[in-house]
Amino acid sequence: MVKNLKWSVNVLDNGDFSKSSTTQPNFPEAWLQIGGSHETSWKFGYQSLDKPVLEINNFSTNRAGIIQTQLASLEVGKNEEWLFNLCLKSSSDEMQAYLRIYPIMSKGDVSRPWEFFFRPRVEPEQFKQVISVRSDVWRLRLETGVLGPGHLSIYQLSAYPLSPNRMKRYVQAKHAKKEIPQISHIQTIGEIIKPIQLAMPIPLKIPVTVQANVNADVRNLTSSRDRVQICGSSQVPLATTSCGRAQVEIFGHGFQESLEDVTATQTMSATTTRDVSALTRFSFAVYNFGKLPAYIQAEFSPDGVHWAVESEQREVGPEKLAVLSPVGFLRYTRLSYGAGGLTTLRIWVQAQS
């Protein structure tokens, strides 16, 4: 715990959750939900008149937390050293919380996040983390929450730029320890009658003779008779059950296909909207049964409401097959189509997952 250090004003947007969002009901301004499952709940309110708190109740093995909006991310400027402070409370001393910091470059590229882990207690506790920011980093986007099942209360997040002098004082205050007197010599082992702290390792050359009988089973292992049990002390990074057995998910390639027959007219129309967020790759195939050329174009959307054109318009000749493989990615996709007159189209969507 660092004491007697005066910092400047917290530069995080709504880091104390004092402002409620105007667009999200019952949630603080400048923050979004992230992770969790359909069973996870986020609750924003006040434990007292002047102490807002954001509570996360997570029942899944996935992480669940909050993340800053893009506009609320922290602009670091030319400050190279930053102090981040979190006030957290958990439902159990075994629960693990985390802090992710996403570095955003000047061109908008986002690097791999820096990760830090904490174990909050059942009473509110302060956690501090100092980081060094490279000169090519423009902004920082913060995410915090709980790893795996548990109940986490977040009271405040704050960030302070550190000048070189403040950084020096912080390091001195953090690492100041009582000096331990060194031991000059040990005459006999019999003089050590209680545990002591050693300033440095003291080698003791004591001869030891060990005799043991070892019985090893070297038979061939079979799947019907033998098994391997993997145990972990927590659910991150290796997910385990309450008895210590590993939770394993088997991944493989799957195939999905849908078919849609439509009639193209002079008015541009669109196919059924499809959620492609879980698909590795997908393509549209269009066959023109008519005598007039048809025109197709792929479209993407982040929410299924607002649409943007993903590719150039393609012509599908009479009795011809055209394939369209979008390169970009958003959660929802569809195919727009039209023609100079009435013509029948058959549209396939084939995907690998």
Secondary structure, DSSP 8 states (H G I E B T S, - for coil): ---S-------STTTT--SB-SSSTTSBTTEEEEE--TT-EEEEEEEETTEEEEEEEE-SSS-EEEEE-STTSEE-TT--EEEEEEEEEES-TT-EEEEEEEEEETTS-B---EEEEE---SS-EEEEEEEE--TTEEEEEEEEEEESSEEEEEEEEEEEEE-HHHHHHHHHHHH-----------S-GGG--S----SS----------------------TTT-------SSSSSS-B-TTS-B--------EEEEEEEEEE-SS-EE---EE-TT-SEEEEEEEE-SSS-EEEEEEEESSSSS-EE-S--EEE-TT-EEEE---S--SEEEEEEEESS-EEEEEEEEEE-
